[in-house]
Structure formats: C-alpha cells, structure tokens
C-alpha cells in the first residue's frame, strides 16, 4: 500500500502544524518521521490515520483518494507510545479485541480468532504470555502486545507514534532491532514517529526529516546523513562543530557570503604535529570519557572557537592526550552552507 500526501496543511489556531507537506511513501517501506518536538510529525501521522483532518491537501492510498474517509475505512493499525492496552483483559483478549468487535457478518469464528491471535503472539515471541494481564508484563512486552493487536486486523498501513519512547535505553535498542526484523518478515507499509536520530538511522528504509511543519529532506539513511540538504538536517543528525568562515589553508577565512563550515565531531582528527595545511592549532580544555568513546573539547588558537572531537577509546589512549596541552586538529568532511538559512 503506497501513501501519497499532496500539499497537506494544518493549523491549530495561530500555530501552523503542517505547512504544504508533500510526500510519497512507497509500498512495503518502513519510513521514519524524524524531528524535534512540535515539528508536525505526530500531526502528520494522525492525518494519515484519519484521526485528524487536514485543512487542505489530499491523501492517497495506492493512488485512491482517501482524504475524506473515516478512520475505520482506511485499514490502518495504530500503535501508541503508552501501549493503550485494556488493563482488565488478558493478553489474548487484547490482541483479539479488533476481531471480536467486527460486525457479525465479517467477524471470524472463535476458532479462527484463536488461531489468528496465537499466530500473532508467536510472531512477536510472546505466545507463552497469552493468559497474563498487562500489569504482569514488562514495558517492552506490553509494546509488542500493542503491535500484535494492531496487526490482528490485517492493516494495509501500520502507524507507530514514538513506539519505544516510554522504554529505557537498553529495551529501546532491543525492540528497534526486533521491529526491523519483524518488518522484513511481514512487509506492511509502516510509518513511525521518532525524535531519536539513532533509532531512525538504524531502523528505517527512508527518513523524513521535519522542522516547523515542513519536510526538510527525505531519503535513505545514507542520503540524509552523508548528503544533508541544509544545516538543520546536518545538525539534527549528529554533533556538529560550526566555524564561521571557510576552513582552508590552516585557518578560518571569512567569506563575503557569510559562509559557515560544518564538521561533525567524529570527523575531527587530533594530531601532535600538523600533517598538512588543513590542521588548526588548538588547546585541550576538557576530556570526557563516555564508555567506548571519548569526547575532547578544544579551543582553536587565535579565533577562540570551541570545538568538540569524538574519538574511540583506543585512539585516545594511543595518542595519550592531556588536558591543557597544545595539539593540532584536522577537520575532515567539511560542509559549507551560506548563513542565511534559518534553523
């Protein structure tokens, strides 16, 4: 099921939630709507579902206009951040709910419902918990049950709103890998909302970066990370250092067009002596060890600009850096944008 959004606009009073958003989601893809809070990603997801109405624009499923169709007619499955499971129902009954409330004419038999539910519980690897209640499950298990419930009605589109936002970091990492494997098995067109860059880069086939109700860039994880369309996308997808001017010939040269050079922290190399003319002299101000990586804060000689470099622990130990010493930093993968873009 492909999804096309054509010139979608949405206002809440004086606030513009979506500003002329157009987007194509190919059938069978897992797409992430990525952006900061308030950028419009959840509003866009709810409009796709039919839980919100657009003020202007069209929504097409497989080329068919569904803009005015009720949510029940769109055949979408929706998974919320906080599970929304029925506390008084068992796991089995929660997953079966969407099937049991169908009109009698389209309702499966009890045997068919049981086979369907147990098959889904096996798919999400929780068939042994069918008789438990939500309060007896962990957060990660509850979210998998919520996903099984959404899949029970055989949706043509699966929508997930910050599906792992209420979970701790380790469970999040495990579930997003599980979601990727599950999607590769079922191939339902899926759209999920997240503000977690790592989550989007790891899970999605395609990432839609949003800001202030607009789509800044849409593309594969490699496209948006390696070829950011503008400073917002570059900044949002990793720690970035800004140099006001062009980096060249061992210094920062002012530019008549107010150019700014952007370098990600892991693209800053630290050297004892300059290896070429692109190296800048700097002083180490702070060293912070973060598990397998080390963050080094430096101030560039002359210009006084602070920059951050991110090294592997092995690289840091091999260089033997000390706070307060003079070193040279060499930026790689420099990206230059003119400073008239409003982030």
C-alpha positions in Angstrom: 0.0 0.0 0.0 1.7 3.2 -1.1 0.8 6.6 0.5 0.9 9.9 -1.2 0.5 13.2 0.6 -0.2 16.2 -1.5 0.2 19.8 -0.2 -1.1 19.0 3.4 -1.7 22.0 5.6 -2.9 22.0 9.2 -3.5 24.9 11.6 -4.3 24.8 15.3 -5.4 28.4 16.0 -2.5 30.6 15.1 0.0 27.7 15.1 1.0 26.1 11.8 1.4 22.4 12.5 1.9 21.4 8.8 3.0 23.8 6.0 2.3 22.5 2.5 3.7 19.0 3.1 4.0 16.7 0.1 5.5 13.2 0.5 5.4 9.8 -1.2 5.8 6.6 0.9 6.4 3.5 -1.4 4.5 0.3 -0.6 6.3 -2.0 1.8 8.7 0.5 3.2 9.4 1.3 6.8 9.6 5.1 7.0 10.6 7.3 9.9 9.2 10.8 10.5 12.1 12.4 12.4 12.3 15.8 14.0 12.2 17.8 17.3 9.1 18.2 19.4 6.5 20.4 17.7 7.8 19.9 14.2 4.5 18.3 13.0 5.4 14.7 12.7 2.7 13.3 15.0 0.1 15.5 13.4 1.1 14.2 10.0 0.9 10.6 11.3 -2.6 11.2 12.7 -3.8 12.8 9.4 -2.6 9.6 7.6 -4.6 7.5 10.1 -7.7 9.7 9.8 -7.6 10.7 13.5 -7.1 14.3 12.4 -8.4 16.1 9.3 -6.1 18.3 7.1 -7.2 21.9 6.4 -6.0 21.5 2.8 -4.4 18.9 0.6 -5.1 15.3 -0.3 -4.2 11.8 1.0 -4.0 8.9 -1.5 -3.6 5.2 -0.6 -2.5 3.2 -3.7 -3.5 6.2 -5.9 -7.0 6.3 -4.4 -8.2 9.5 -2.7 -8.9 8.7 1.0 -8.9 12.2 2.3 -12.5 12.2 3.5 -12.6 8.6 4.5 -13.3 7.7 8.1 -10.5 6.1 10.1 -12.4 2.8 10.1 -12.3 2.7 6.3 -8.6 3.3 6.0 -7.5 -0.1 7.3 -4.6 1.3 9.4 -3.1 -0.2 12.5 -2.0 2.4 15.1 0.5 1.8 17.9 0.7 4.4 20.6 3.7 5.3 22.8 2.0 4.3 26.0 0.6 0.9 24.7 -3.1 1.7 25.4 -3.8 -1.9 26.4 -7.0 -2.8 28.2 -6.0 -3.5 31.8 -8.9 -5.7 32.6 -8.3 -8.0 29.6 -5.7 -10.8 29.2 -3.0 -10.6 26.6 -5.0 -12.9 24.3 -8.2 -10.8 24.6 -6.3 -7.6 24.0 -4.9 -8.9 20.7 -8.3 -10.4 19.8 -10.3 -7.2 20.5 -10.3 -5.8 17.0 -11.6 -9.1 15.6 -14.2 -9.7 18.2 -15.9 -6.3 17.7 -16.4 -6.6 14.0 -19.9 -6.8 12.7 -21.3 -10.3 12.8 -21.2 -10.6 9.0 -17.4 -10.1 8.9 -16.4 -11.5 12.3 -14.2 -14.6 12.2 -15.3 -17.7 14.1 -13.9 -18.3 17.6 -11.6 -20.9 16.3 -10.3 -18.6 13.5 -9.8 -15.8 16.1 -7.9 -18.1 18.4 -5.6 -19.3 15.5 -5.0 -15.8 14.4 -4.2 -14.4 17.8 -1.9 -17.3 18.8 -0.1 -16.9 15.5 0.5 -13.2 16.1 1.6 -13.8 19.7 4.1 -16.4 18.3 5.2 -13.8 15.7 6.0 -11.3 18.5 7.6 -14.1 20.6 5.1 -13.8 23.4 2.7 -16.8 22.9 3.6 -18.1 26.4 2.0 -15.0 28.0 -1.5 -15.3 26.4 -3.2 -15.7 29.8 -1.4 -12.9 31.6 -2.7 -9.3 32.2 -0.9 -6.1 31.1 0.2 -5.3 34.6 2.1 -8.5 34.7 4.3 -7.6 31.7 7.4 -5.5 31.2 7.2 -2.3 29.2 8.9 -4.0 26.2 6.4 -6.9 26.3 3.5 -4.5 26.5 4.6 -2.7 23.4 5.0 -5.9 21.5 1.4 -6.9 22.5 0.2 -3.5 21.3 1.9 -4.2 18.0 0.3 -7.6 17.7 -3.1 -6.1 18.4 -2.6 -3.6 15.6 -1.6 -6.4 13.2 -4.6 -8.5 14.2 -7.0 -6.6 11.9 -4.6 -7.1 9.0 -3.9 -3.4 8.3 -2.7 -2.2 5.0 -0.7 0.5 6.8 0.9 0.3 10.2 1.5 3.6 12.0 3.6 3.9 15.2 3.8 7.1 17.3 7.0 7.1 19.3 6.6 3.4 19.9 9.6 3.0 22.2 9.6 6.4 23.8 8.4 5.2 27.2 11.1 2.5 27.5 14.6 2.6 28.9 17.6 2.7 26.6 18.6 -0.9 26.6 15.0 -2.1 25.9 14.6 0.5 23.2 17.7 -0.8 21.4 16.5 -4.4 21.6 13.0 -3.5 20.4 14.0 -1.4 17.4 16.2 -4.3 16.1 13.2 -6.6 16.7 10.9 -4.2 14.8 13.3 -4.2 11.8 13.4 -8.0 11.7 9.6 -8.1 12.0 9.1 -5.6 9.2 11.4 -7.7 6.9 9.1 -10.6 7.6 5.6 -9.0 7.2 6.4 -6.2 4.7 3.5 -4.0 5.8 3.9 -0.3 4.7 4.9 1.3 8.1 5.4 4.8 9.3 6.8 5.6 12.7 7.4 8.8 14.5 10.6 9.4 16.5 12.9 12.2 17.7 15.7 9.7 18.2 18.2 10.1 15.3 20.0 6.8 16.1 16.6 4.9 16.0 15.7 6.3 12.6 19.1 5.6 11.1 19.1 2.1 12.4 15.5 1.0 11.6 14.1 2.9 8.7 14.3 2.3 4.9 13.7 6.0 4.4 13.9 9.0 6.8 11.7 12.1 6.5 13.4 15.0 8.5 10.8 17.6 9.6 11.1 21.0 11.1 8.5 23.7 11.8 5.8 21.9 9.9 7.9 21.4 6.8 9.8 18.5 5.2 13.5 19.5 5.2 14.7 16.3 3.5 13.5 12.8 2.6 15.8 10.0 1.6 17.5 6.8 2.7 19.5 6.9 5.9 22.8 7.2 3.9 21.4 10.0 1.8 20.2 12.2 4.7 23.4 11.5 6.8 26.0 11.7 4.1 24.4 14.4 2.0 22.3 16.7 4.2 20.2 19.2 2.3 20.8 22.1 4.8 22.3 23.0 8.2 19.2 21.8 10.1 19.4 18.3 8.8 23.2 18.2 9.4 22.8 19.5 13.0 19.9 17.2 13.8 21.7 14.0 12.7 24.8 14.3 15.0 27.0 16.6 17.0 28.3 19.3 14.7 31.0 22.0 15.0 30.5 25.4 13.4 33.3 27.5 12.0 32.2 31.0 10.9 34.0 31.2 7.7 35.6 28.7 5.3 38.1 26.2 6.7 41.2 26.3 4.5 45.0 26.7 4.5 45.3 26.0 8.2 42.8 28.7 9.3 39.3 30.1 9.2 38.9 32.5 6.4 35.9 35.0 6.4 33.6 34.7 3.5 31.8 37.6 1.8 28.6 35.5 1.7 28.7 34.7 5.4 29.6 31.0 4.8 29.7 28.6 7.8 31.8 25.4 7.8 30.2 22.4 9.5 32.2 19.4 10.7 30.8 16.5 12.7 32.6 15.7 15.9 33.8 12.3 14.8 35.3 14.0 11.7 37.8 16.0 13.8 41.2 14.3 14.0 43.7 15.3 16.8 47.4 15.2 16.0 50.6 16.0 17.9 52.0 17.8 14.8 50.3 19.2 11.7 50.2 16.6 8.9 49.1 19.1 6.3 48.0 22.7 5.8 44.4 22.0 6.9 45.4 21.5 10.5 44.4 24.1 13.2 46.4 24.7 16.4 44.2 24.2 19.5 44.3 23.7 23.2 42.6 20.8 25.0 40.1 22.2 27.6 38.2 19.2 28.7 38.3 15.4 28.3 35.1 13.3 28.9 35.2 9.5 28.8 31.8 8.1 27.6 32.2 4.3 27.6 33.7 3.2 24.3 34.2 6.8 23.1 36.0 9.9 24.4 34.8 13.5 23.9 37.5 16.1 23.7 36.7 19.8 24.0 39.2 22.2 22.4 39.6 25.9 21.8 41.1 27.0 18.4 44.1 29.3 18.7 43.5 32.8 17.5 39.8 32.5 16.8 38.8 31.3 20.2 36.1 29.0 18.8 35.3 25.9 20.9 35.0 22.6 19.1 34.4 19.0 20.1 36.1 15.9 18.8 34.8 12.4 19.4 37.5 9.7 19.4 37.4 5.9 20.1 38.9 5.0 23.4 41.7 3.1 21.6 42.6 6.2 19.5 42.5 8.4 22.7 44.8 6.0 24.6 47.2 5.7 21.7 47.6 9.5 21.4 47.8 9.9 25.2 46.1 13.3 25.3 46.2 15.5 28.4 44.0 18.5 29.4 45.8 21.8 28.8 48.2 20.7 26.1 48.6 22.2 22.7 47.7 20.0 19.7 46.5 20.2 16.1 43.0 19.4 14.9 42.3 18.5 11.3 38.7 18.6 10.1 37.5 16.0 7.6 34.3 16.0 5.6 33.8 19.8 5.8 30.4 21.0 4.6 29.9 24.7 3.8 26.5 26.5 3.9 25.7 30.2 3.5 24.4 31.6 6.8 21.1 32.8 5.6 19.3 29.6 6.4 17.1 29.9 9.4 17.4 26.8 11.7 
